[in-house]
């Protein structure tokens, strides 16, 4: 049960931050308005993304039901997988909780608006990353932590095999 308590705490924190920042931006910015936070590096820029990362599938007629279904399947898969992880896999639990929370945050936007509010705008000179939000950040950090956890698990298994050899 402590696994789901951890998931719940992380989900509540991420969802509150994600939805509060999106509501703030929606209420206080005009669409495409950009406010520099760090000149030529980081702006708050209000955009709406109808697609996935980088606007993928933004013009597809089935995009809303597709993204809603993908989010729900991913969230259910994470809930199922959390039941299977060991109690000592805290990094994996945190990672999966972050991905779950991010998927949930963007799912709320897709159901409510048919698109996702993005506003974190990072760039350097002419290199520009697409705008993103707190939910996207949670997914990215979660996937990164999951990859690190998988690498550590593999390294530990390799070390155990090596130590067990005569």
C-alpha positions as CSV (number, residue, x, y, z in Angstrom):
1,X,0.0,0.0,0.0
2,X,2.9,2.4,0.6
3,X,3.6,2.3,-3.1
4,X,0.2,3.8,-3.9
5,X,0.7,6.3,-1.1
6,X,3.9,7.5,-2.8
7,X,2.1,7.6,-6.1
8,X,-0.7,9.6,-4.6
9,X,1.5,12.2,-2.9
10,X,3.6,12.7,-6.1
11,X,0.5,12.8,-8.3
12,X,-1.3,15.4,-6.1
13,X,1.8,17.7,-6.0
14,X,2.4,17.5,-9.7
15,X,-1.2,17.8,-10.6
16,X,-1.7,20.9,-8.4
17,X,1.4,22.5,-9.8
18,X,0.6,21.6,-13.4
19,X,-3.0,22.7,-13.3
20,X,-2.4,25.8,-11.2
21,X,0.3,27.1,-13.6
22,X,-1.8,26.3,-16.6
23,X,-4.8,28.1,-15.1
24,X,-2.6,31.1,-14.2
25,X,-1.2,31.3,-17.7
26,X,-4.6,30.9,-19.3
27,X,-6.1,33.7,-17.1
28,X,-3.2,36.1,-17.3
29,X,-1.7,35.8,-20.8
30,X,-3.0,36.3,-24.3
31,X,-2.4,33.4,-26.6
32,X,1.2,33.6,-28.0
33,X,2.1,36.3,-25.5
34,X,5.7,35.9,-24.4
35,X,7.3,37.3,-21.2
36,X,11.1,37.0,-20.9
37,X,12.3,35.5,-17.6
38,X,15.9,35.2,-18.7
39,X,16.5,37.1,-21.9
40,X,17.4,34.9,-24.9
41,X,17.2,31.7,-22.9
42,X,13.9,31.3,-21.1
43,X,10.5,32.9,-21.6
44,X,6.9,32.2,-20.5
45,X,5.1,31.9,-23.7
46,X,1.4,30.9,-23.9
47,X,0.7,28.4,-26.6
48,X,-1.8,25.5,-27.0
49,X,-0.6,22.2,-28.4
50,X,-3.2,20.1,-30.2
51,X,-0.8,17.3,-30.8
52,X,1.8,15.4,-28.9
53,X,5.5,16.3,-28.5
54,X,6.6,18.8,-31.2
55,X,3.0,19.1,-32.3
56,X,2.9,15.5,-33.7
57,X,-0.6,14.5,-35.0
58,X,-2.0,18.1,-34.3
59,X,-4.0,18.0,-37.5
60,X,-5.4,14.5,-37.2
61,X,-9.1,14.1,-37.0
62,X,-8.8,11.3,-34.3
63,X,-6.2,13.1,-32.2
64,X,-8.3,13.8,-29.1
65,X,-9.7,10.3,-28.7
66,X,-6.3,8.8,-29.6
67,X,-4.4,10.9,-27.0
68,X,-7.0,10.3,-24.4
69,X,-6.9,6.5,-24.9
70,X,-3.1,6.5,-25.0
71,X,-3.0,8.4,-21.7
72,X,-5.5,6.1,-20.0
73,X,-3.7,3.0,-21.2
74,X,-0.3,4.4,-20.1
75,X,-1.8,5.3,-16.7
76,X,-3.4,1.9,-16.2
77,X,-0.2,0.2,-17.3
78,X,1.8,2.2,-14.7
79,X,-0.8,1.3,-12.0
80,X,-0.4,-2.4,-12.9
81,X,3.4,-2.3,-13.0
82,X,3.7,-0.5,-9.7
83,X,2.0,-3.6,-8.1
84,X,4.8,-5.7,-9.5
85,X,7.9,-3.7,-8.4
86,X,9.9,-4.6,-5.3
87,X,9.7,-2.5,-2.2
88,X,13.3,-1.5,-2.5
89,X,12.8,0.0,-6.0
90,X,12.2,3.5,-4.7
91,X,13.7,5.2,-7.8
92,X,11.5,3.2,-10.2
93,X,8.5,4.0,-8.0
94,X,9.3,7.7,-8.1
95,X,9.9,7.6,-11.8
96,X,6.6,5.8,-12.6
97,X,4.7,8.2,-10.3
98,X,6.1,11.2,-12.2
99,X,5.2,9.7,-15.6
100,X,1.7,8.8,-14.3
101,X,1.3,12.4,-12.9
102,X,2.4,14.0,-16.1
103,X,0.1,11.9,-18.2
104,X,-2.8,12.7,-15.9
105,X,-2.1,16.4,-16.0
106,X,-2.1,16.5,-19.8
107,X,-5.1,14.2,-19.9
108,X,-7.1,16.7,-17.9
109,X,-6.3,19.4,-20.5
110,X,-7.2,17.1,-23.4
111,X,-10.5,16.3,-21.9
112,X,-11.2,19.9,-20.8
113,X,-9.9,21.8,-23.7
114,X,-9.1,19.3,-26.5
115,X,-5.5,20.5,-26.4
116,X,-2.7,21.1,-23.9
117,X,-1.6,24.4,-22.5
118,X,2.2,24.9,-22.8
119,X,4.1,27.9,-21.6
120,X,7.7,27.0,-20.6
121,X,9.8,28.3,-23.5
122,X,13.5,27.4,-23.6
123,X,15.9,28.4,-26.4
124,X,19.5,29.5,-27.2
125,X,20.0,31.8,-30.1
126,X,18.3,30.1,-33.1
127,X,18.0,26.7,-31.3
128,X,14.5,26.6,-30.0
129,X,12.9,23.8,-27.9
130,X,9.1,23.5,-28.3
131,X,7.2,25.0,-25.3
132,X,6.2,22.6,-22.6
133,X,4.5,22.5,-19.2
134,X,4.9,21.0,-15.7
135,X,3.3,17.7,-16.8
136,X,5.7,17.3,-19.7
137,X,8.6,18.0,-17.3
138,X,7.3,15.3,-14.9
139,X,7.1,12.8,-17.8
140,X,10.6,13.7,-19.0
141,X,12.2,13.5,-15.5
142,X,10.3,10.3,-14.8
143,X,11.5,8.6,-18.0
144,X,15.0,9.8,-17.3
145,X,14.9,8.3,-13.8
146,X,13.4,5.1,-15.1
147,X,16.3,4.8,-17.6
148,X,18.8,5.4,-14.7
149,X,17.0,2.8,-12.6
150,X,17.2,0.3,-15.4
151,X,20.9,1.0,-15.9
152,X,21.6,0.6,-12.2
153,X,19.6,-2.6,-12.0
154,X,21.5,-4.0,-15.0
155,X,24.8,-2.9,-13.5
156,X,24.0,-4.5,-10.1
157,X,23.0,-7.8,-11.8
158,X,26.2,-7.8,-13.8
159,X,28.2,-7.2,-10.7
160,X,26.4,-10.0,-8.9
161,X,27.1,-12.4,-11.7
162,X,30.8,-11.4,-11.8
163,X,31.2,-11.8,-8.1
164,X,29.6,-15.2,-8.2
165,X,32.0,-16.5,-10.8
166,X,34.9,-18.7,-9.6
